Amino acid sequence: MLYDVAIIGGGINGCGCAADAALRGLSVLLCEQDDLASKTSSSSSKLIHGGLRYLEHYDIAMVKKALDEQQILMNIAPHLVHPLPFVLPHDDHGRPMWLLRTGLFLYDHLSHINTLPDSRSIQRQANTNYFEPLLSTLKDGYLFYDCKTDDARLTLCNALQAKEHGASIRPQTTLIKAHVVDEHWQLTLQTKTDETYNVKAKALINAAGPWIESVSQRLNNPMKHDLSLVKGSHIVVHKLYEGDHAYLLQHHDKRVIFVIPYHGYTMIGTTDVPYQDTLDHIAITPDEIQYLSDLVQHYFNQPIQKSNIIASWSGVRPLLSNGKQDASALSRDYVLHYVNTPAPVMTIYGGKITTYRQLASQAIDSFQAIFPHLKPTSSKNTPLPGATHHQMSFKAYQQHAYEKYHWLDTAVLDHYLSTYGTRTNILLSNCHAPADLGIAFTDILHQAEVDYLIREEWASRVDDILWRRTKLGLSFDPSRYQILADYIDHTVRDTHQALTKGGRHIAINPPTKVDS
Protein backbone atom coordinates (compact mmCIF):
# COMPACT_ATOMS: atom_id res chain seq x y z
CA MET A 1 0.00 0.00 0.00
CA LEU A 2 1.16 3.55 -0.75
CA TYR A 3 0.79 5.98 2.19
CA ASP A 4 1.08 9.73 2.02
CA VAL A 5 3.25 9.87 5.14
CA ALA A 6 5.17 7.20 7.05
CA ILE A 7 6.37 8.08 10.55
CA ILE A 8 9.20 6.30 12.35
CA GLY A 9 8.84 6.61 16.12
CA GLY A 10 5.87 6.24 18.46
CA GLY A 11 6.75 8.85 21.05
CA ILE A 12 4.90 12.12 21.59
CA ASN A 13 6.39 13.80 18.49
CA GLY A 14 5.68 10.87 16.20
CA CYS A 15 2.13 10.34 17.47
CA GLY A 16 1.52 14.09 17.36
CA CYS A 17 2.62 14.18 13.71
CA ALA A 18 0.39 11.17 12.94
CA ALA A 19 -2.62 12.90 14.50
CA ASP A 20 -2.00 16.20 12.72
CA ALA A 21 -1.48 14.56 9.33
CA ALA A 22 -4.51 12.29 9.68
CA LEU A 23 -6.71 15.22 10.73
CA ARG A 24 -5.74 16.91 7.45
CA GLY A 25 -6.86 13.92 5.43
CA LEU A 26 -3.46 12.38 4.66
CA SER A 27 -3.05 8.61 4.75
CA VAL A 28 -0.62 7.80 7.56
CA LEU A 29 1.41 4.86 8.79
CA LEU A 30 3.30 5.02 12.09
CA CYS A 31 5.67 2.31 13.26
CA GLU A 32 7.34 2.02 16.65
CA GLN A 33 9.93 -0.64 17.51
CA ASP A 34 8.52 -1.14 21.02
CA ASP A 35 5.33 0.02 22.72
CA LEU A 36 3.97 3.49 22.09
CA ALA A 37 5.48 6.01 24.53
CA SER A 38 7.68 3.25 25.93
CA LYS A 39 10.88 5.30 26.17
CA THR A 40 11.42 9.05 26.62
CA SER A 41 7.74 9.95 26.26
CA SER A 42 6.76 7.98 29.38
CA SER A 43 9.84 9.04 31.38
CA SER A 44 9.26 12.76 31.81
CA SER A 45 8.37 14.83 34.87
CA LYS A 46 4.69 14.60 33.78
CA LEU A 47 4.47 18.37 33.35
CA ILE A 48 3.07 20.69 30.72
CA HIS A 49 5.04 23.80 31.57
CA GLY A 50 6.75 26.83 30.12
CA GLY A 51 10.05 26.06 31.80
CA LEU A 52 10.59 28.86 34.30
CA ARG A 53 14.31 28.22 34.63
CA TYR A 54 14.92 28.63 30.88
CA LEU A 55 14.32 32.36 31.29
CA GLU A 56 17.77 32.46 32.90
CA HIS A 57 19.22 31.24 29.60
CA TYR A 58 17.29 33.95 27.71
CA ASP A 59 15.27 31.28 25.91
CA ILE A 60 12.26 33.59 26.09
CA ALA A 61 10.77 32.63 22.73
CA MET A 62 10.66 28.96 23.69
CA VAL A 63 9.11 29.71 27.09
CA LYS A 64 6.39 31.86 25.47
CA LYS A 65 5.69 29.17 22.91
CA ALA A 66 5.40 26.57 25.68
CA LEU A 67 3.08 28.75 27.78
CA ASP A 68 0.81 29.30 24.78
CA GLU A 69 0.75 25.57 24.11
CA GLN A 70 -0.01 24.91 27.77
CA GLN A 71 -3.32 26.73 27.41
CA ILE A 72 -4.14 24.98 24.13
CA LEU A 73 -3.55 21.58 25.71
CA MET A 74 -5.73 22.48 28.69
CA ASN A 75 -8.47 23.20 26.14
CA ILE A 76 -8.12 20.10 23.93
CA ALA A 77 -7.20 17.60 26.67
CA PRO A 78 -8.99 18.66 29.88
CA HIS A 79 -9.02 15.04 31.08
CA LEU A 80 -5.23 14.83 30.90
CA VAL A 81 -3.85 18.34 31.49
CA HIS A 82 -4.63 19.94 34.84
CA PRO A 83 -3.42 23.10 36.62
CA LEU A 84 -0.86 22.44 39.34
CA PRO A 85 0.20 24.98 42.00
CA PHE A 86 3.94 25.10 42.70
CA VAL A 87 5.59 26.32 45.88
CA LEU A 88 8.99 27.88 45.26
CA PRO A 89 10.59 28.25 48.70
CA HIS A 90 13.31 30.84 49.05
CA ASP A 91 16.64 29.59 50.33
CA ASP A 92 19.51 31.93 51.20
CA HIS A 93 21.87 29.85 49.06
CA GLY A 94 19.57 29.98 46.02
CA ARG A 95 18.56 32.73 43.66
CA PRO A 96 17.77 36.07 45.36
CA MET A 97 14.14 37.06 45.93
CA TRP A 98 14.30 39.96 43.47
CA LEU A 99 15.42 37.62 40.69
CA LEU A 100 12.67 35.11 41.46
CA ARG A 101 10.08 37.90 41.55
CA THR A 102 11.29 39.29 38.22
CA GLY A 103 11.32 35.88 36.57
CA LEU A 104 7.83 35.03 37.80
CA PHE A 105 6.44 38.38 36.66
CA LEU A 106 7.76 37.69 33.17
CA TYR A 107 6.46 34.11 33.36
CA ASP A 108 2.98 35.40 34.25
CA HIS A 109 2.82 37.84 31.34
CA LEU A 110 4.63 36.17 28.43
CA SER A 111 1.48 34.48 27.14
CA HIS A 112 -1.63 36.52 26.39
CA ILE A 113 -3.86 33.45 26.08
CA ASN A 114 -2.83 31.54 29.21
CA THR A 115 -5.53 31.68 31.92
CA LEU A 116 -3.60 30.19 34.85
CA PRO A 117 -3.51 32.36 38.00
CA ASP A 118 -0.63 34.78 38.43
CA SER A 119 2.14 34.05 40.90
CA ARG A 120 2.15 35.56 44.38
CA SER A 121 4.44 35.73 47.38
CA ILE A 122 3.73 33.46 50.37
CA GLN A 123 4.99 33.39 53.97
CA ARG A 124 5.14 30.62 56.52
CA GLN A 125 3.01 32.49 59.04
CA ALA A 126 0.12 33.01 56.63
CA ASN A 127 0.46 29.86 54.48
CA THR A 128 1.14 27.11 57.00
CA ASN A 129 0.02 24.25 54.74
CA TYR A 130 2.66 25.07 52.12
CA PHE A 131 5.51 25.33 54.65
CA GLU A 132 4.56 22.60 57.11
CA PRO A 133 6.65 19.84 55.48
CA LEU A 134 9.62 22.19 55.00
CA LEU A 135 12.47 23.00 57.38
CA SER A 136 11.65 25.74 59.89
CA THR A 137 14.42 27.94 58.47
CA LEU A 138 12.39 28.41 55.26
CA LYS A 139 10.11 31.37 55.92
CA ASP A 140 8.93 32.67 52.55
CA GLY A 141 8.75 32.04 48.85
CA TYR A 142 6.37 32.16 45.90
CA LEU A 143 3.34 30.30 44.60
CA PHE A 144 2.96 29.94 40.82
CA TYR A 145 1.08 27.68 38.44
CA ASP A 146 1.95 25.22 35.70
CA CYS A 147 0.19 22.02 34.59
CA LYS A 148 0.57 18.31 35.17
CA THR A 149 -0.25 15.52 32.72
CA ASP A 150 0.08 11.81 32.09
CA ASP A 151 2.78 11.84 29.41
CA ALA A 152 2.18 8.31 28.13
CA ARG A 153 -1.58 8.78 27.94
CA LEU A 154 -1.16 12.09 26.12
CA THR A 155 0.96 10.23 23.57
CA LEU A 156 -1.57 7.42 23.30
CA CYS A 157 -4.45 9.86 22.83
CA ASN A 158 -2.66 11.36 19.86
CA ALA A 159 -2.25 7.85 18.44
CA LEU A 160 -5.95 7.23 19.04
CA GLN A 161 -6.83 10.47 17.28
CA ALA A 162 -4.70 9.45 14.33
CA LYS A 163 -6.36 6.02 14.25
CA GLU A 164 -9.85 7.56 14.39
CA HIS A 165 -8.97 9.50 11.23
CA GLY A 166 -7.68 6.51 9.31
CA ALA A 167 -4.02 6.17 10.34
CA SER A 168 -2.42 2.75 10.69
CA ILE A 169 -0.58 2.58 14.06
CA ARG A 170 1.87 -0.31 14.34
CA PRO A 171 3.78 -0.71 17.59
CA GLN A 172 6.26 -3.57 18.05
CA THR A 173 7.36 -2.92 14.45
CA THR A 174 10.88 -1.89 13.40
CA LEU A 175 12.15 -0.21 10.26
CA ILE A 176 14.97 -2.46 9.05
CA LYS A 177 15.55 -1.14 5.53
CA ALA A 178 14.61 1.86 3.39
CA HIS A 179 15.29 2.87 -0.19
CA VAL A 180 13.70 5.05 -2.84
CA VAL A 181 11.87 3.65 -5.86
CA ASP A 182 10.31 6.07 -8.37
CA GLU A 183 10.65 8.96 -5.90
CA HIS A 184 8.72 7.07 -3.22
CA TRP A 185 10.06 5.54 -0.03
CA GLN A 186 9.94 1.76 0.09
CA LEU A 187 10.22 0.60 3.69
CA THR A 188 10.84 -2.89 4.98
CA LEU A 189 9.25 -3.38 8.38
CA GLN A 190 9.70 -6.23 10.83
CA THR A 191 7.41 -7.23 13.70
CA LYS A 192 8.48 -8.75 17.01
CA THR A 193 7.60 -12.16 15.58
CA ASP A 194 10.12 -11.60 12.75
CA GLU A 195 7.41 -11.16 10.13
CA THR A 196 8.67 -8.73 7.45
CA TYR A 197 6.68 -6.81 4.87
CA ASN A 198 7.05 -3.74 2.65
CA VAL A 199 5.11 -0.50 2.49
CA LYS A 200 5.52 2.61 0.37
CA ALA A 201 5.20 6.26 1.31
CA LYS A 202 5.41 9.57 -0.52
CA ALA A 203 7.03 11.28 2.49
CA LEU A 204 8.71 10.14 5.67
CA ILE A 205 9.16 11.61 9.16
CA ASN A 206 12.06 10.54 11.36
CA ALA A 207 10.66 11.02 14.87
CA ALA A 208 12.82 8.40 16.54
CA GLY A 209 14.10 10.63 19.34
CA PRO A 210 17.39 9.27 20.72
CA TRP A 211 17.42 6.81 17.82
CA ILE A 212 17.16 9.38 15.00
CA GLU A 213 20.81 8.93 14.02
CA SER A 214 20.46 5.18 13.48
CA VAL A 215 17.23 5.74 11.53
CA SER A 216 18.93 8.45 9.45
CA GLN A 217 21.65 5.95 8.57
CA ARG A 218 19.04 3.48 7.30
CA LEU A 219 17.54 6.27 5.22
CA ASN A 220 20.97 7.34 3.96
CA ASN A 221 20.01 10.82 5.16
CA PRO A 222 22.99 12.57 6.85
CA MET A 223 22.38 14.25 10.20
CA LYS A 224 22.10 18.02 9.89
CA HIS A 225 22.38 18.91 13.60
CA ASP A 226 24.38 17.50 16.49
CA LEU A 227 22.50 16.11 19.45
CA SER A 228 23.50 15.69 23.08
CA LEU A 229 21.88 12.75 24.83
CA VAL A 230 20.92 13.67 28.39
CA LYS A 231 19.47 11.24 30.92
CA GLY A 232 16.77 12.41 33.30
CA SER A 233 15.80 10.19 36.22
CA HIS A 234 12.96 10.28 38.73
CA ILE A 235 12.12 8.45 41.92
CA VAL A 236 8.73 7.81 43.52
CA VAL A 237 8.55 7.65 47.31
CA HIS A 238 5.83 7.25 49.90
CA LYS A 239 3.88 10.49 50.33
CA LEU A 240 6.03 13.26 51.82
CA TYR A 241 3.22 15.70 52.56
CA GLU A 242 -0.51 16.32 52.34
CA GLY A 243 -1.98 18.57 49.67
CA ASP A 244 -2.29 18.80 45.89
CA HIS A 245 0.52 21.33 45.43
CA ALA A 246 4.03 20.64 44.13
CA TYR A 247 7.42 22.12 45.01
CA LEU A 248 10.20 23.53 42.87
CA LEU A 249 13.53 23.25 44.71
CA GLN A 250 16.73 25.08 43.82
CA HIS A 251 20.04 23.24 43.99
CA HIS A 252 23.33 25.02 44.70
CA ASP A 253 24.45 24.00 41.18
CA LYS A 254 21.63 26.23 39.81
CA ARG A 255 19.54 23.26 38.69
CA VAL A 256 16.01 22.77 39.96
CA ILE A 257 14.04 19.63 40.73
CA PHE A 258 10.33 19.04 41.15
CA VAL A 259 8.53 17.35 44.05
CA ILE A 260 5.05 16.44 42.82
CA PRO A 261 2.01 14.53 44.16
CA TYR A 262 1.73 11.35 42.12
CA HIS A 263 -1.07 8.79 42.44
CA GLY A 264 -1.01 8.84 46.23
CA TYR A 265 2.79 8.99 46.36
CA THR A 266 5.41 11.69 45.77
CA MET A 267 7.50 11.95 42.60
CA ILE A 268 10.93 13.61 42.68
CA GLY A 269 12.99 14.59 39.64
CA THR A 270 14.70 15.19 37.39
CA THR A 271 18.42 14.78 37.00
CA ASP A 272 20.38 16.01 33.96
CA VAL A 273 23.24 13.64 33.21
CA PRO A 274 25.16 13.46 29.89
CA TYR A 275 24.55 9.99 28.48
CA GLN A 276 26.74 7.93 26.16
CA ASP A 277 25.87 4.35 27.10
CA THR A 278 23.60 1.87 25.35
CA LEU A 279 20.00 2.88 24.75
CA ASP A 280 18.80 -0.68 25.32
CA HIS A 281 18.64 -0.42 29.10
CA ILE A 282 18.42 2.99 30.75
CA ALA A 283 18.23 3.09 34.54
CA ILE A 284 18.81 5.42 37.45
CA THR A 285 22.22 5.25 39.16
CA PRO A 286 23.01 5.41 42.89
CA ASP A 287 24.60 8.84 42.32
CA GLU A 288 21.37 10.17 40.83
CA ILE A 289 19.35 8.79 43.74
CA GLN A 290 21.75 10.48 46.15
CA TYR A 291 21.54 13.76 44.23
CA LEU A 292 17.75 13.85 44.45
CA SER A 293 17.66 12.66 48.05
CA ASP A 294 20.22 15.24 49.21
CA LEU A 295 18.27 18.12 47.70
CA VAL A 296 15.01 16.98 49.27
CA GLN A 297 16.76 16.69 52.64
CA HIS A 298 18.02 20.27 52.23
CA TYR A 299 14.41 21.51 52.17
CA PHE A 300 12.12 18.90 53.75
CA ASN A 301 11.75 17.76 57.34
CA GLN A 302 11.49 14.15 56.23
CA PRO A 303 14.66 12.72 54.65
CA ILE A 304 14.56 10.17 51.83
CA GLN A 305 15.61 6.68 52.88
CA LYS A 306 16.46 4.04 50.30
CA SER A 307 13.65 1.87 51.69
CA ASN A 308 11.20 4.72 51.00
CA ILE A 309 11.75 4.51 47.21
CA ILE A 310 9.08 2.38 45.56
CA ALA A 311 9.74 3.12 41.86
CA SER A 312 12.05 4.95 39.51
CA TRP A 313 12.33 5.69 35.81
CA SER A 314 14.92 7.17 33.50
CA GLY A 315 14.63 8.57 30.01
CA VAL A 316 17.14 9.90 27.51
CA ARG A 317 16.36 13.24 25.91
CA PRO A 318 17.95 14.10 22.54
CA LEU A 319 18.76 17.80 23.02
CA LEU A 320 20.20 20.19 20.48
CA SER A 321 23.92 20.45 21.13
CA ASN A 322 25.51 23.89 21.46
CA GLY A 323 28.98 23.00 22.68
CA LYS A 324 28.14 23.64 26.34
CA GLN A 325 29.16 21.04 28.88
CA ASP A 326 26.30 21.78 31.29
CA ALA A 327 23.44 19.47 30.31
CA SER A 328 20.87 21.58 32.17
CA ALA A 329 21.75 24.61 29.99
CA LEU A 330 20.92 22.86 26.70
CA SER A 331 17.81 24.15 24.95
CA ARG A 332 14.62 22.12 25.08
CA ASP A 333 13.46 23.67 21.83
CA TYR A 334 13.26 21.78 18.53
CA VAL A 335 14.50 22.10 14.97
CA LEU A 336 12.92 20.52 11.89
CA HIS A 337 15.07 19.63 8.89
CA TYR A 338 13.41 18.80 5.58
CA VAL A 339 14.97 17.48 2.37
CA ASN A 340 13.17 16.31 -0.76
CA THR A 341 15.90 14.21 -2.35
CA PRO A 342 16.03 11.37 -3.10
CA ALA A 343 12.51 11.51 -1.61
CA PRO A 344 10.88 13.79 0.97
CA VAL A 345 12.00 13.21 4.57
CA MET A 346 11.58 15.34 7.68
CA THR A 347 13.92 14.83 10.64
CA ILE A 348 12.88 16.06 14.09
CA TYR A 349 15.65 17.26 16.40
CA GLY A 350 14.98 17.94 20.08
CA GLY A 351 11.68 19.14 21.50
CA LYS A 352 9.72 18.75 24.73
CA ILE A 353 6.33 17.28 25.46
CA THR A 354 4.71 20.69 26.02
CA THR A 355 5.37 21.88 22.46
CA TYR A 356 4.70 18.62 20.61
CA ARG A 357 1.49 19.87 18.96
CA GLN A 358 3.13 22.95 17.45
CA LEU A 359 6.09 20.87 16.33
CA ALA A 360 3.75 18.42 14.62
CA SER A 361 1.76 21.10 12.81
CA GLN A 362 4.95 22.73 11.53
CA ALA A 363 6.33 19.36 10.39
CA ILE A 364 3.21 18.57 8.36
CA ASP A 365 3.09 22.14 6.98
CA SER A 366 6.49 21.41 5.42
CA PHE A 367 4.83 18.88 3.09
CA GLN A 368 2.69 21.53 1.37
CA ALA A 369 4.69 21.25 -1.86
CA ILE A 370 4.09 17.48 -2.00
CA PHE A 371 0.41 17.74 -1.13
CA PRO A 372 -0.76 21.02 -2.76
CA HIS A 373 -4.31 20.59 -1.45
CA LEU A 374 -3.11 20.09 2.14
CA LYS A 375 -5.59 21.59 4.59
CA PRO A 376 -4.42 23.87 7.43
CA THR A 377 -3.86 22.17 10.76
CA SER A 378 -6.91 21.76 12.96
CA SER A 379 -5.13 20.23 15.96
CA LYS A 380 -5.30 23.52 17.87
CA ASN A 381 -9.07 23.28 18.16
CA THR A 382 -9.74 19.54 17.89
CA PRO A 383 -10.31 17.83 21.26
CA LEU A 384 -8.22 14.74 21.85
CA PRO A 385 -10.07 11.43 22.36
CA GLY A 386 -11.55 11.38 25.85
CA ALA A 387 -12.09 15.16 26.04
CA THR A 388 -15.70 15.30 24.82
CA HIS A 389 -18.68 13.01 24.28
CA HIS A 390 -21.44 13.92 21.79
CA GLN A 391 -20.80 17.66 22.24
CA MET A 392 -20.72 17.16 26.01
CA SER A 393 -17.69 18.68 27.76
CA PHE A 394 -15.51 16.52 29.95
CA LYS A 395 -16.74 18.30 33.07
CA ALA A 396 -20.38 17.66 32.12
CA TYR A 397 -19.56 14.07 31.20
CA GLN A 398 -18.10 13.43 34.65
CA GLN A 399 -21.43 14.23 36.27
CA HIS A 400 -23.23 12.18 33.61
CA ALA A 401 -20.91 9.22 34.31
CA TYR A 402 -21.51 9.30 38.06
CA GLU A 403 -25.23 9.06 37.39
CA LYS A 404 -25.05 6.48 34.59
CA TYR A 405 -22.57 4.19 36.36
CA HIS A 406 -24.02 4.59 39.86
CA TRP A 407 -23.52 0.86 40.37
CA LEU A 408 -19.75 1.12 39.94
CA ASP A 409 -17.38 1.57 42.86
CA THR A 410 -16.43 5.24 43.03
CA ALA A 411 -12.67 4.54 43.18
CA VAL A 412 -12.90 2.45 40.00
CA LEU A 413 -14.97 5.06 38.16
CA ASP A 414 -12.61 7.84 39.27
CA HIS A 415 -9.73 5.80 37.85
CA TYR A 416 -11.56 5.37 34.53
CA LEU A 417 -12.45 9.05 34.24
CA SER A 418 -8.97 10.32 35.09
CA THR A 419 -7.35 7.80 32.74
CA TYR A 420 -9.72 7.56 29.76
CA GLY A 421 -11.95 10.61 30.09
CA THR A 422 -15.12 10.25 28.06
CA ARG A 423 -13.80 7.05 26.48
CA THR A 424 -14.98 5.46 29.74
CA ASN A 425 -18.20 5.08 27.74
CA ILE A 426 -16.40 2.72 25.34
CA LEU A 427 -14.71 0.76 28.12
CA LEU A 428 -18.04 0.17 29.91
CA SER A 429 -20.18 -0.27 26.79
CA ASN A 430 -21.07 -3.87 27.71
CA CYS A 431 -21.12 -3.43 31.49
CA HIS A 432 -24.32 -2.86 33.50
CA ALA A 433 -23.40 -4.34 36.88
CA PRO A 434 -20.20 -5.09 38.85
CA ALA A 435 -20.20 -8.70 37.66
CA ASP A 436 -19.87 -7.50 34.05
CA LEU A 437 -16.37 -6.15 34.81
CA GLY A 438 -15.10 -9.74 34.82
CA ILE A 439 -11.94 -10.95 36.55
CA ALA A 440 -10.68 -8.65 39.32
CA PHE A 441 -6.88 -8.54 39.05
CA THR A 442 -6.90 -5.87 41.79
CA ASP A 443 -9.60 -3.79 43.48
CA ILE A 444 -9.23 -1.33 40.60
CA LEU A 445 -8.02 -3.35 37.58
CA HIS A 446 -10.65 -5.60 36.05
CA GLN A 447 -10.92 -7.74 32.97
CA ALA A 448 -13.09 -5.17 31.18
CA GLU A 449 -10.29 -2.59 31.35
CA VAL A 450 -7.62 -5.06 30.27
CA ASP A 451 -9.76 -6.16 27.32
CA TYR A 452 -10.35 -2.53 26.36
CA LEU A 453 -6.62 -1.75 26.40
CA ILE A 454 -5.79 -4.76 24.24
CA ARG A 455 -8.66 -4.11 21.82
CA GLU A 456 -8.47 -0.31 21.57
CA GLU A 457 -5.01 0.83 22.69
CA TRP A 458 -2.48 -1.68 21.32
CA ALA A 459 -1.52 -3.14 24.73
CA SER A 460 0.15 -6.54 24.48
CA ARG A 461 2.23 -6.93 27.65
CA VAL A 462 1.87 -6.41 31.39
CA ASP A 463 4.04 -3.28 31.50
CA ASP A 464 2.02 -1.74 28.66
CA ILE A 465 -0.98 -1.83 30.97
CA LEU A 466 0.43 -1.36 34.47
CA TRP A 467 2.98 1.39 33.77
CA ARG A 468 2.03 3.26 30.59
CA ARG A 469 -1.71 3.06 29.98
CA THR A 470 -2.39 3.10 33.72
CA LYS A 471 -0.12 3.71 36.70
CA LEU A 472 -1.53 0.77 38.63
CA GLY A 473 1.93 -0.83 38.73
CA LEU A 474 2.72 1.44 41.69
CA SER A 475 0.44 -0.62 43.93
CA PHE A 476 0.18 -3.91 42.04
CA ASP A 477 0.73 -7.11 44.03
CA PRO A 478 3.77 -8.86 42.44
CA SER A 479 2.27 -12.26 43.28
CA ARG A 480 -0.50 -11.58 40.76
CA TYR A 481 1.82 -10.53 37.96
CA GLN A 482 1.89 -13.91 36.25
CA ILE A 483 -1.89 -14.26 36.45
CA LEU A 484 -2.26 -10.99 34.58
CA ALA A 485 0.54 -11.89 32.15
CA ASP A 486 -1.08 -15.21 31.28
CA TYR A 487 -4.45 -13.56 30.71
CA ILE A 488 -2.94 -10.89 28.45
CA ASP A 489 -0.96 -13.47 26.49
CA HIS A 490 -4.05 -15.60 25.95
CA THR A 491 -6.27 -12.65 24.99
CA VAL A 492 -3.79 -11.09 22.59
CA ARG A 493 -3.19 -14.46 20.92
CA ASP A 494 -6.94 -14.95 20.43
CA THR A 495 -7.27 -11.39 19.09
CA HIS A 496 -4.40 -11.97 16.68
CA GLN A 497 -5.97 -15.17 15.38
CA ALA A 498 -9.32 -13.44 14.88
CA LEU A 499 -7.73 -10.55 13.00
CA THR A 500 -5.63 -12.73 10.75
CA LYS A 501 -8.46 -15.10 9.88
CA GLY A 502 -9.03 -14.94 6.16
CA GLY A 503 -5.58 -13.50 5.47
CA ARG A 504 -6.32 -9.95 6.66
CA HIS A 505 -3.44 -7.78 7.82
CA ILE A 506 -3.04 -7.82 11.58
CA ALA A 507 -3.89 -4.62 13.47
CA ILE A 508 -2.44 -5.81 16.78
CA ASN A 509 0.99 -7.38 16.82
CA PRO A 510 1.33 -10.61 18.80
CA PRO A 511 3.41 -10.07 21.93
CA THR A 512 6.60 -11.62 23.06
CA LYS A 513 6.20 -13.92 26.06
CA VAL A 514 6.00 -11.93 29.29
CA ASP A 515 8.12 -13.28 32.10
CA SER A 516 7.27 -12.83 35.74
Buried (B, 14 or more C-beta within 10 A) or exposed (E): EEBBBBBBBBBBBBBBBBBBBBBBBBBBBBBBBBBBBBBBBBBBBBBBBBBBBBBEBEBEEBBBBBBBBBBBBBBBBBBBBBBBBBBBBBBEEBBEEEEBBEBBEBBBEBBEEBEBEEBEBBEBEEBEEBBEBBBEEBBBBBBBBBBBBBBBBBBBBBBBBBBEBEBBBBBBBBBEEBEBEEEBBBBBBBBBEEEEEEBBBBBBBBBBBBBBBEBBEBBEBEBEEEBBBBBBBBBBBBEBBEEEBBBBBBBEEEBBBBBBBBBEBBBBBBBBBEBEEEEEEBEBEEEBBEBBBEBBEBBBEBEBEEEBBEBBBBBBBBBBBEEEEEBBBBBBBBBBBBBBEBBBBBBBBBBBBBBBBBBBBBBBBBBEEBBEEBEEBEBBEBBBBBBBBEEEEBEEBBEBBBEBBEEBBEEBBBBBBBBBBBBBBBBBEEBEEEEBBBEEBEEBBBBBBBBBBBBBBBBBBBBBBBBBBBBBBBBBEEEEBEEBBEBBBEBBEEBBEEBBEEEEEBBBBBBEEBEE
